[in-house]
Every structure is written in structure tokens, then in C-alpha cells.
Amino acid sequence: MYRNLFFDADGTLFDFSLAEKKAFSLLSAQLAFPDTKAYMSLYMGANAQCWREFEQGTLTLTELKTKRFRDFSSLAGLDLDCKEASTAFEDHLSRQGILFQDSIPLLEALSKRGYHLFLASNGISHVQRGRIAASAIEKYFEGIFISEELGFQKPDTRFFEYMLEKANLTNRKEECIMIGDSLSSDIKGGIDSNIDTLWVNFESKPSDLSLLPTYECSHLGDLLEIFLPIY
């Protein structure tokens, strides 16, 4: 029986897409470049590629912070100071604690049902901590694990080993499940660490036969049909 639920943050509980767009708009106003859908699309593509490289271990978090803006600046034909852009963007993003509509009701219900909840996020420490504080969900979690603070990122099994050790659950993996929207980080990391997984597939993405989760759902509310009250 599951008793310990490890949640990914962005794309699972947090509406990162909306947060990213708001932070980008604030950045464009601050640095005086056009806030257009075309520029936003170029940035999102550059950022997503950098995070993929980070997950794969080919790019450090320090490198990621500026590389995404260097790549965006090049693609957009802008002359941005990448360090300035990175610092400003992180500041704006850290204030965007935007959750999906069902996140709070879900966490509230699971807490009342007796589950122990944890947050497991790949991200920049002060950005994630700021967003968590702005969202008021910290009270639901017994532990919060952020890759920059751990020194490892999902899907690295060391991230999961550290997390389980700190939660005193190393020898109780059968009671744990990793819940997230990313096959490449949440699901792969869980599988490689011998932890059951639940793929939150909001966008009905095609599955990967090499990364089959224990469960799959398309709405957060579906989790309440899986995680029944603990008696």
C-alpha cells in the first residue's frame, strides 16, 4: 500500500507554462525587447533544450542559467547581456506561484486521507523556494527536495536515493510512488530507482514503451481514485 507520495512540481502541480510566460513578459519590459509570441516561442524552445541537456548531465545548472538566454538572443537576433537577463528572469519567475486549479484540493484531500506528501523538483533553489512560498502549498509537504540543493537532478538515481534516505524510506520503497509529468525525469528516475511511478499526462502525449509508468492519468482529480483513504 502506498503511504508516501512524491510529487514533481512544474507541469504537475504548478502551471509552469503560464508562470514562464508572465516572467518573460516582465523581462521583456525590463530589458526593452518586444513581448511577442514569436520571441516567447524561441525562448521556450531554447530553455527546454537546456533543461533536457541538464537532465542528461551534459549541462550544469550554472551553465543552463545563461546558455538559454545566449541561445535565445542568438535566435532572436537580439544583443542581450545573458547574465543580466538570467538574473532578472529568475527574480520574476520566483514570484510566480501559479498552481493548477486542482492542486490545492488534491493535496488537501490526500493529506486528510493519511498520506505523507513530498515535493521533488528539478530547479533553481531560490526560484523554486520563492514560487513555493508564493503558492502557499509548503504546509502540505513533509519534505521538499530541489535539485540545486541536492547536487543531483532527476532522473539521476542519486536524487532519489538522497530523497528516500532523508525521508527514512530507503527500505520502504514499496510504500512510495513518484508522481510527475515528465517521462524523461520523473518516470525514468522512479523506474531506475525501483520506485513505482504515476505519469500525469495532461496533454495526452504518446507513451514510450521503454518508460512504462505504473499508472497514468490525464487529470489531477484522477489521483483520488487511486489513492484511497488509509485506514
C-alpha positions as CSV (number, residue, x, y, z in Angstrom):
1,M,0.0,0.0,0.0
2,Y,1.3,3.4,-0.9
3,R,1.7,5.8,2.0
4,N,4.4,8.2,0.7
5,L,3.7,10.3,-2.4
6,F,6.5,12.2,-4.1
7,F,5.2,15.0,-6.4
8,D,7.0,16.7,-9.1
9,A,6.4,20.5,-9.1
10,D,6.4,22.1,-12.6
11,G,3.8,20.7,-15.0
12,T,2.3,18.5,-12.3
13,L,1.2,20.9,-9.5
14,F,2.5,24.2,-10.8
15,D,1.4,25.7,-14.1
16,F,4.9,26.4,-15.3
17,S,3.9,27.4,-18.8
18,L,1.8,30.3,-17.5
19,A,4.5,31.3,-14.9
20,E,7.1,31.3,-17.6
21,K,5.1,33.5,-19.9
22,K,4.4,36.0,-17.2
23,A,8.1,36.1,-16.2
24,F,9.1,36.5,-19.8
25,S,6.7,39.4,-20.3
26,L,8.1,41.2,-17.3
27,L,11.7,40.5,-18.5
28,S,10.9,41.9,-22.0
29,A,9.5,45.1,-20.4
30,Q,12.6,45.4,-18.2
31,L,15.1,44.9,-21.0
32,A,13.1,46.7,-23.6
33,F,12.7,44.0,-26.3
34,P,9.3,43.1,-27.9
35,D,7.0,40.8,-25.9
36,T,5.8,38.7,-28.9
37,K,4.6,35.2,-29.3
38,A,7.5,34.6,-31.7
39,Y,10.1,35.6,-29.2
40,M,8.4,33.7,-26.4
41,S,8.4,30.6,-28.6
42,L,12.1,31.0,-29.3
43,Y,12.9,31.3,-25.7
44,M,10.8,28.4,-24.6
45,G,12.5,26.2,-27.2
46,A,16.0,27.3,-26.1
47,N,15.0,26.8,-22.4
48,A,13.5,23.4,-23.0
49,Q,16.6,22.2,-24.8
50,C,18.9,23.4,-22.0
51,W,16.8,21.6,-19.4
52,R,17.0,18.4,-21.5
53,E,20.7,18.7,-21.5
54,F,20.7,19.3,-17.8
55,E,18.6,16.2,-17.2
56,Q,21.1,14.2,-19.3
57,G,24.0,15.5,-17.3
58,T,25.7,17.3,-20.2
59,L,25.0,20.8,-18.9
60,T,25.4,22.1,-15.4
61,L,22.8,24.3,-13.8
62,T,25.2,27.3,-13.7
63,E,25.7,26.9,-17.5
64,L,22.0,26.4,-18.1
65,K,21.1,29.8,-16.5
66,T,23.0,31.8,-19.1
67,K,23.1,29.4,-22.1
68,R,19.3,29.5,-22.5
69,F,19.5,33.3,-22.9
70,R,22.6,33.2,-25.1
71,D,20.8,30.8,-27.4
72,F,17.6,32.8,-27.3
73,S,19.4,36.0,-28.0
74,S,21.2,34.5,-31.0
75,L,18.0,33.0,-32.4
76,A,16.0,36.2,-32.0
77,G,18.8,38.5,-33.3
78,L,19.0,40.4,-30.0
79,D,22.0,41.7,-28.1
80,L,21.2,40.7,-24.6
81,D,23.5,40.6,-21.6
82,C,22.9,37.0,-20.8
83,K,23.9,37.2,-17.1
84,E,21.6,40.2,-16.6
85,A,18.8,38.5,-18.4
86,S,19.2,35.4,-16.4
87,T,19.2,37.2,-13.0
88,A,16.2,39.3,-13.9
89,F,14.2,36.4,-15.3
90,E,14.9,34.2,-12.2
91,D,13.7,37.1,-10.0
92,H,10.5,37.5,-11.9
93,L,9.9,33.7,-12.1
94,S,10.5,33.3,-8.4
95,R,7.3,35.4,-7.7
96,Q,5.1,33.2,-9.9
97,G,3.5,30.7,-7.6
98,I,0.8,29.7,-10.1
99,L,-0.8,26.3,-9.4
100,F,-3.2,24.3,-11.5
101,Q,-6.8,24.7,-10.3
102,D,-7.0,21.2,-8.8
103,S,-3.6,21.2,-7.0
104,I,-4.7,22.6,-3.6
105,P,-7.9,20.5,-3.4
106,L,-5.9,17.4,-4.3
107,L,-3.2,18.0,-1.7
108,E,-5.8,18.8,0.9
109,A,-7.7,15.6,0.2
110,L,-4.6,13.4,0.2
111,S,-3.4,14.9,3.5
112,K,-6.8,14.2,5.1
113,R,-6.6,10.6,3.7
114,G,-3.5,10.0,5.7
115,Y,-0.8,10.2,3.0
116,H,2.7,11.6,3.6
117,L,3.5,14.1,0.8
118,F,6.8,15.2,-0.5
119,L,7.9,17.6,-3.3
120,A,10.7,16.6,-5.7
121,S,11.7,19.2,-8.2
122,N,14.5,19.9,-10.8
123,G,15.1,23.6,-10.5
124,I,17.0,26.6,-9.2
125,S,16.7,26.8,-5.4
126,H,15.7,30.4,-4.8
127,V,13.3,30.3,-7.8
128,Q,11.5,27.2,-6.6
129,R,11.5,28.3,-3.0
130,G,10.1,31.6,-3.9
131,R,7.3,30.0,-6.0
132,I,6.5,27.5,-3.3
133,A,6.2,30.3,-0.8
134,A,4.0,32.4,-3.2
135,S,1.7,29.4,-3.8
136,A,1.1,28.6,-0.1
137,I,1.5,24.8,-0.6
138,E,4.5,24.3,1.6
139,K,2.4,23.3,4.6
140,Y,1.3,20.1,2.8
141,F,4.8,18.6,2.4
142,E,6.9,16.8,4.9
143,G,9.9,17.3,2.8
144,I,10.9,19.4,-0.2
145,F,13.8,18.3,-2.4
146,I,15.2,20.6,-5.1
147,S,18.0,19.5,-7.4
148,E,20.2,22.5,-6.9
149,E,20.2,21.9,-3.2
150,L,20.9,18.2,-3.6
151,G,23.6,18.4,-6.2
152,F,21.8,15.9,-8.4
153,Q,18.9,16.1,-10.7
154,K,16.1,13.7,-11.8
155,P,16.4,11.2,-13.3
156,D,19.8,10.6,-11.6
157,T,19.2,7.8,-9.1
158,R,21.3,9.7,-6.6
159,F,18.5,12.3,-6.4
160,F,16.0,9.5,-5.4
161,E,18.5,7.8,-3.0
162,Y,19.1,11.0,-1.2
163,M,15.4,11.8,-1.0
164,L,14.5,8.4,0.3
165,E,17.3,8.5,2.9
166,K,16.2,11.9,4.2
167,A,12.6,10.7,4.5
168,N,13.7,7.5,6.2
169,L,12.2,5.4,3.5
170,T,15.1,3.7,1.9
171,N,13.9,0.3,3.0
172,R,10.2,1.0,2.3
173,K,10.2,1.7,-1.4
174,E,7.1,-0.4,-1.8
175,E,5.2,2.3,0.1
176,C,6.5,5.1,-2.2
177,I,5.4,6.4,-5.6
178,M,6.8,9.2,-7.8
179,I,4.2,11.4,-9.5
180,G,5.1,13.7,-12.3
181,D,4.5,14.8,-15.9
182,S,8.0,14.1,-17.3
183,L,8.7,10.7,-18.7
184,S,12.4,11.5,-19.0
185,S,13.0,12.7,-15.4
186,D,10.1,11.7,-13.1
187,I,9.2,8.3,-14.6
188,K,12.7,7.3,-15.7
189,G,14.1,8.3,-12.4
190,G,11.5,6.4,-10.5
191,I,11.9,3.2,-12.6
192,D,15.7,3.3,-12.4
193,S,15.3,3.7,-8.6
194,N,12.8,0.8,-8.3
195,I,10.0,3.1,-7.2
196,D,6.5,2.9,-8.7
197,T,5.5,5.8,-10.8
198,L,2.4,7.7,-11.9
199,W,2.6,9.7,-15.1
200,V,0.4,12.8,-15.1
201,N,-0.2,13.1,-18.8
202,F,-2.4,16.3,-19.2
203,E,-1.6,16.7,-22.9
204,S,-2.3,13.1,-24.0
205,K,1.3,12.7,-25.1
206,P,2.2,9.4,-26.8
207,S,3.7,6.8,-24.4
208,D,7.2,5.5,-24.5
209,L,7.4,1.7,-24.4
210,S,10.8,1.9,-22.8
211,L,9.4,4.0,-19.9
212,L,6.2,2.5,-18.8
213,P,4.8,4.0,-15.6
214,T,2.9,2.0,-13.0
215,Y,-0.1,4.3,-13.6
216,E,-1.1,7.1,-16.0
217,C,-3.8,9.8,-15.5
218,S,-4.9,12.8,-17.5
219,H,-6.4,14.8,-14.7
220,L,-5.1,15.5,-11.1
221,G,-8.5,14.5,-9.8
222,D,-7.9,11.0,-11.1
223,L,-5.4,10.5,-8.3
224,L,-8.2,10.4,-5.7
225,E,-9.5,7.2,-7.4
226,I,-6.0,5.6,-7.0
227,F,-5.0,6.8,-3.5
228,L,-8.0,5.9,-1.4
229,P,-8.1,6.7,2.4
230,I,-5.6,4.9,4.6
231,Y,-7.3,3.1,7.4
